[in-house]
Amino acid sequence: MSYTPSAVEAAFTATYAPAKATRKRGLVARMLDTLMAARMRQAERDVARYFSETGGKFTDEAEREIERRFLSSSSRL
């Protein structure tokens, strides 16, 4: 057991350690993050629209159709 002048100081140093400095992400990385988030939101809207058009049930057939439509490797740019 180590010596500390007071219990308050021991609790303070154990609980409130200084935060490590984080590096700010670069401009290109932030732009890519924004683009990926926008595409994710669009995909979620597309899936929600598909469910609303087909009755809202998540069946095996619906899962296969979603994979075929939204997870294909073809680009929609």
N, CA and C of each residue as an Amber inpcrd file, in Angstrom:
protein
   231
   0.8440000  -1.1630000   0.0000000   0.0000000   0.0000000   0.0000000
   0.8920000   1.2300000   0.0000000   0.5530000   2.2000000  -0.8230000
   1.3860000   3.3910000  -0.9230000   0.8240000   4.5020000  -0.0540000
   1.6880000   5.4380000   0.2390000   1.2990000   6.5600000   1.0850000
   0.6920000   7.6730000   0.2390000  -0.4380000   8.2060000   0.6720000
  -1.0280000   9.4040000   0.0700000  -1.3720000  10.3590000   1.1990000
  -1.2190000  11.6500000   0.9580000  -1.5010000  12.6200000   2.0160000
  -2.9500000  12.5780000   2.5050000  -3.8930000  12.2830000   1.6290000
  -5.2880000  12.2160000   2.0750000  -6.0580000  11.2430000   1.1950000
  -7.1670000  10.7890000   1.7120000  -8.0140000   9.8790000   0.9410000
  -8.6390000  10.5970000  -0.2430000  -8.9020000  11.8960000  -0.0860000
  -9.5020000  12.6710000  -1.1700000  -8.5540000  12.7310000  -2.3570000
  -7.2750000  12.9710000  -2.0890000  -6.2980000  13.0360000  -3.1760000
  -6.1780000  11.6880000  -3.8760000  -6.2040000  10.6130000  -3.1300000
  -6.1150000   9.2880000  -3.7320000  -7.3240000   9.0180000  -4.6170000
  -8.5050000   9.3880000  -4.1510000  -9.7120000   9.1780000  -4.9460000
  -9.7080000  10.0650000  -6.1790000  -9.2280000  11.2930000  -6.0300000
  -9.2130000  12.2310000  -7.1570000  -8.2710000  11.7510000  -8.2540000
  -7.0800000  11.3120000  -7.8960000  -6.1200000  10.8860000  -8.9150000
  -6.5450000   9.5780000  -9.5640000  -7.2350000   8.7330000  -8.8330000
  -7.6750000   7.4690000  -9.4110000  -8.8660000   7.6650000 -10.3400000
  -9.7310000   8.6070000 -10.0120000 -10.9540000   8.8000000 -10.7770000
 -10.7850000   9.7760000 -11.9260000 -10.0220000  10.8180000 -11.7200000
  -9.9290000  11.9000000 -12.6940000  -8.5460000  11.9800000 -13.3240000
  -8.1620000  10.9270000 -13.9890000  -6.8840000  10.9430000 -14.6970000
  -7.0160000  11.8550000 -15.9090000  -5.9560000  12.5490000 -16.2650000
  -6.0470000  13.4430000 -17.4310000  -6.3630000  12.6610000 -18.7020000
  -7.2090000  13.2400000 -19.5210000  -7.6020000  12.5880000 -20.7700000
  -6.4520000  12.6310000 -21.7630000  -6.3290000  11.5840000 -22.5300000
  -5.3020000  11.5440000 -23.5620000  -5.7360000  12.4200000 -24.7260000
  -4.7990000  13.1020000 -25.2960000  -5.1020000  13.9550000 -26.4450000
  -5.3930000  13.0760000 -27.6560000  -6.4920000  13.3640000 -28.3210000
  -6.8390000  12.6060000 -29.5160000  -6.4940000  13.4260000 -30.7440000
  -6.0480000  12.7460000 -31.7510000  -5.7250000  13.4210000 -33.0010000
  -6.9900000  13.7000000 -33.7640000  -7.0770000  14.8820000 -34.3080000
  -8.2270000  15.2490000 -35.1180000  -8.1220000  14.5320000 -36.4560000
  -9.2500000  13.9810000 -36.9110000  -9.2530000  13.2820000 -38.1980000
  -9.0680000  14.2810000 -39.3190000  -8.4190000  13.8490000 -40.3630000
  -8.1590000  14.7110000 -41.5010000  -9.4180000  15.0090000 -42.3020000
  -9.2960000  15.9520000 -43.2110000 -10.4310000  16.3950000 -44.0140000
 -10.9870000  15.2620000 -44.8710000 -10.1180000  14.5200000 -45.5320000
 -10.5730000  13.4370000 -46.4100000 -11.2650000  12.3470000 -45.5920000
 -10.7120000  12.0090000 -44.4410000 -11.3220000  10.9810000 -43.5950000
 -12.7000000  11.4230000 -43.1150000 -12.8360000  12.6990000 -42.7350000
 -14.1410000  13.1940000 -42.2990000 -15.1320000  13.2130000 -43.4520000
 -14.6710000  13.5590000 -44.6560000 -15.5590000  13.5520000 -45.8210000
 -16.0300000  12.1360000 -46.1290000 -15.1180000  11.1630000 -46.0510000
 -15.4950000   9.7680000 -46.2880000 -16.4800000   9.2790000 -45.2300000
 -16.2550000   9.6560000 -43.9740000 -17.1910000   9.2830000 -42.9090000
 -18.5810000   9.8410000 -43.1830000 -18.6320000  11.1020000 -43.6300000
 -19.9120000  11.7370000 -43.9370000 -20.5930000  11.0420000 -45.1020000
 -19.8250000  10.7090000 -46.1250000 -20.3780000  10.0220000 -47.2910000
 -20.9140000   8.6460000 -46.9130000 -20.1600000   7.9110000 -46.1140000
 -20.6010000   6.5830000 -45.6920000 -21.8610000   6.6660000 -44.8340000
 -21.9300000   7.6530000 -43.9580000 -23.1210000   7.8180000 -43.1180000
 -24.3440000   8.1620000 -43.9660000 -24.1510000   9.0020000 -44.9760000
 -25.2660000   9.3660000 -45.8590000 -25.7540000   8.1530000 -46.6430000
 -24.8270000   7.3350000 -47.1280000 -25.2220000   6.1320000 -47.8710000
 -25.9320000   5.1380000 -46.9660000 -25.4940000   5.0470000 -45.7120000
 -26.1490000   4.1510000 -44.7560000 -27.5810000   4.6160000 -44.4910000
 -27.7660000   5.9220000 -44.3070000 -29.1210000   6.4400000 -44.0890000
 -30.0060000   6.1830000 -45.3030000 -29.4540000   6.3560000 -46.5160000
 -30.2280000   6.1100000 -47.7340000 -30.6270000   4.6380000 -47.8290000
 -29.6990000   3.7430000 -47.5090000 -30.0050000   2.3110000 -47.5480000
 -31.0960000   1.9670000 -46.5360000 -31.0260000   2.5560000 -45.3430000
 -32.0550000   2.3000000 -44.3370000 -33.4180000   2.8070000 -44.7990000
 -33.4440000   3.9630000 -45.4620000 -34.7110000   4.4790000 -45.9990000
 -35.2500000   3.5570000 -47.0880000 -34.3550000   3.0520000 -47.9520000
 -34.7840000   2.1500000 -49.0250000 -35.3740000   0.8630000 -48.4630000
 -34.7330000   0.3110000 -47.4530000 -35.2350000  -0.9200000 -46.8340000
 -36.5760000  -0.6540000 -46.1550000 -36.6970000   0.4680000 -45.4640000
 -37.9700000   0.8090000 -44.8140000 -39.0740000   0.9810000 -45.8510000
 -38.7610000   1.6160000 -46.9720000 -39.7590000   1.7900000 -48.0270000
 -40.1520000   0.4350000 -48.6090000 -39.1750000  -0.4620000 -48.7970000
 -39.4800000  -1.8040000 -49.3100000 -40.4340000  -2.5280000 -48.3620000
 -40.1580000  -2.4530000 -47.0500000 -41.0320000  -3.1110000 -46.0820000
 -42.4290000  -2.5270000 -46.1020000 -42.5330000  -1.2200000 -46.2100000
 -43.8710000  -0.6150000 -46.2160000 -44.6470000  -1.0030000 -47.4740000
 -43.9510000  -1.2070000 -48.5850000 -44.6160000  -1.5990000 -49.8300000
 -45.0330000  -3.0610000 -49.8380000 -44.3370000  -3.8990000 -49.0780000
 -44.6120000  -5.3370000 -49.1120000 -45.3720000  -5.8400000 -47.8880000
 -45.8750000  -4.9650000 -47.0730000 -46.6760000  -5.4000000 -45.9400000
 -45.9570000  -5.3720000 -44.6060000 -44.6760000  -5.1130000 -44.5710000
 -43.9500000  -4.9440000 -43.3240000 -43.5270000  -6.2120000 -42.6200000
 -43.6260000  -7.3600000 -43.2570000 -43.2040000  -8.6050000 -42.6210000
 -41.8030000  -8.9730000 -43.0970000 -40.9710000  -9.3820000 -42.1420000
 -39.6000000  -9.7670000 -42.4660000 -39.5530000 -11.2830000 -42.6260000
 -39.7310000 -11.7320000 -43.8430000 -39.7230000 -13.1590000 -44.1480000
 -38.4080000 -13.5170000 -44.8220000 -38.2050000 -14.8120000 -45.0610000
 -37.0060000 -15.2510000 -45.7740000 -36.9590000 -14.6440000 -47.1700000
 -38.1030000 -14.6030000 -47.8210000 -38.1600000 -14.0250000 -49.1610000
 -37.8000000 -12.5380000 -49.1310000 -38.3010000 -11.8210000 -48.1270000
 -37.9860000 -10.3950000 -48.0040000 -36.4960000 -10.2010000 -47.7490000
 -35.9120000 -11.0500000 -46.9080000 -34.4810000 -10.9560000 -46.6320000
 -33.6610000 -11.1920000 -47.8940000 -34.0300000 -12.1900000 -48.6820000
 -33.3110000 -12.4590000 -49.9380000 -33.4410000 -11.2940000 -50.9100000
 -34.6270000 -10.7170000 -50.9890000 -34.8450000  -9.5920000 -51.9000000
 -34.0410000  -8.3670000 -51.4670000 -33.9690000  -8.1220000 -50.1740000
 -33.1690000  -6.9980000 -49.6750000 -31.7020000  -7.2170000 -50.0070000
 -31.2080000  -8.4210000 -49.7830000 -29.8180000  -8.7150000 -50.1280000
 -29.5800000  -8.5340000 -51.6180000 -30.5160000  -8.9890000 -52.4340000
 -30.3520000  -8.8590000 -53.8800000 -30.3420000  -7.3940000 -54.3030000
 -31.2520000  -6.6090000 -53.7460000 -31.3780000  -5.2090000 -54.1540000
 -30.2930000  -4.3080000 -53.5870000 -30.0260000  -4.4370000 -52.2990000
 -29.2310000  -3.4290000 -51.6150000 -27.8050000  -3.8510000 -51.2820000
 -27.5140000  -5.1140000 -51.3000000 -26.1690000  -5.5550000 -50.9550000
 -25.4000000  -6.0760000 -52.1540000 -25.9210000  -5.8400000 -53.3350000
 -25.2200000  -6.3030000 -54.5310000 -23.9670000  -5.4670000 -54.7410000
 -23.0310000  -5.9910000 -55.5000000 -21.7650000  -5.2940000 -55.7130000
 -21.8530000  -4.2310000 -56.7950000 -22.9770000  -4.1450000 -57.4970000
 -23.0930000  -3.1270000 -58.5350000 -23.2090000  -1.7480000 -57.9000000
 -22.5610000  -0.8000000 -58.4980000 -22.5490000   0.5600000 -57.9710000
 -23.7160000   1.3530000 -58.5320000 -24.3310000   2.1650000 -57.6590000
 -25.4480000   2.9960000 -58.0980000 -25.0540000   4.4650000 -58.0580000
 -23.8850000   4.7930000 -58.5130000 -23.4500000   6.1950000 -58.4840000
 -24.0050000   6.9660000 -59.6090000
